[in-house]
Structure formats: C-alpha cells, structure tokens
Amino acid sequence: MMSSESIPDLVLDEPIISRVPVTIITGAGKTTLLSCILNEKHGKRIAVILNDFGEGSAFESHISLKQNTGELFEDWLELRNGCLCCSLKDPGVKAIENLMKKKGLFDYILLETTGLADPGPIASLFWMDESLCSQIYLDGIVAVVDGKYCISQLDSPKEDLINECERQIALADVIILNKIDLIPDSHKVELTRRVRGINSASKILHASFSRLIT
C-alpha cells in the first residue's frame, strides 16, 4: 500500500485561464450600434476596437492616431460606463495582443471591420495565431444590414463577382435588419426571404437606428 508521501499528484494545480470572447461587427450601421454600446449604462465591461472614427465623432477629441514614428498606434480611452474604446487603422493581431495587456479590465471584445469589408480574413486570425487563441476565442460575427438598401446592394453587379453584402450575411451568426421601421411590410417579407436564402441558420433581429426592437 502506498504511503501518503508516495501518492502522485493526479491533478495539476495550475491556474485556470479564462479566455475572452470576441465578436466581429460588420455591415452598414455598425458604427451607430457601437456608439450606443459605448454610451449606454448596461453594466457590462466591453472593450470596443473601432477601425476608424468618423469625422466629428464624439470620441475624436479623446483619441489620437498620430505618432511621430508613423507606426501603428492605438490609445485606449476608458469610458464612464466601464467600456474601453480604441481607434486604429489596422484591426489585426497586433491591436488585439496590445489589448490583452489590459486583461482584467474587460469581459468582452467587440471588433469593428471597415465598411463592407470581408470578415472572413479577420475571423481566420483566431485560428492562425496560437498564442492569441490561448487568450481569446471568436464568439461570433454580427452583420448589420441596411433594411432600405440591402436588396439593391445584393442585386448590384460586381466586377470581381464577390458581393460584399452577400458575403457578410453568409458569414454572420446574427443578422440585424436595421431601419426596419422605415420600410413597408412587403419589403420586410422580401428582405427576410433574401437574407434567409443566403444564410438560413443565423439569428435575425430587427432594429431602428441600430437599437434592437423587442
């Protein structure tokens, strides 16, 4: 019979490292959605990476993208509602790695893409970078769709045969049909049919001014 001193440790006493969920926000109207998140008192600690602040943005005066060296620079601003906000030109691995140095100050990360950018290459970063995968995981992709113009965007011919709007819808886990209050019921039915034809598995939500309608 083994003595207590000779019994091997079967369970390693190692700290549990919790990974932070990252959600990619894409589509038309995403900036308004993120602005709501950054301003409202929701009690959640969210780090938001904005690809680029628009001219006249409420946060523009607080964040500078300029550095004497000309290198990529992001300046984090802690907001009153507990969120962290950052503006940068390249939402790649470098920005997220720098953000993880502030781990403990946030529980979620929202990552904005540029305009009608393809979220696919950005999503692939979470599988290609091993060190990054140990700290974060891709929680999902949210596509904000302009309810008034989505159908015309889907029908627009593309020289490279890739329709950005269609691809964003196809890759999304959640699709927000924005400006839904500005279109007639017949348009809503057709819009939903077109979106479901591209992505039948995603969750569809309705919104007005990027605020969800419950």
Sequence and secondary structure as in RCSB ss.txt:
>XXXX:A:sequence
MMSSESIPDLVLDEPIISRVPVTIITGAGKTTLLSCILNEKHGKRIAVILNDFGEGSAFESHISLKQNTGELFED
WLELRNGCLCCSLKDPGVKAIENLMKKKGLFDYILLETTGLADPGPIASLFWMDESLCSQIYLDGIVAVVDGKYC
ISQLDSPKEDLINECERQIALADVIILNKIDLIPDSHKVELTRRVRGINSASKILHASFSRLIT
>XXXX:A:secstr
   TTT    S        EEEEEEEETTHHHHHHHHHHS  S  EEEEES   TT TTTTT     TT      
 EE TTS EEEE S  SHHHHHHHHTTTTS SEEEEE  TT  HHHHHHHHHH HHHHTTEEEEEEEEEEETTTH
HHHHHS  TTS  HHHHHHHH SEEEEETGGGS HHHHHHHHHHHHHH SSSEEEEEETTEE  
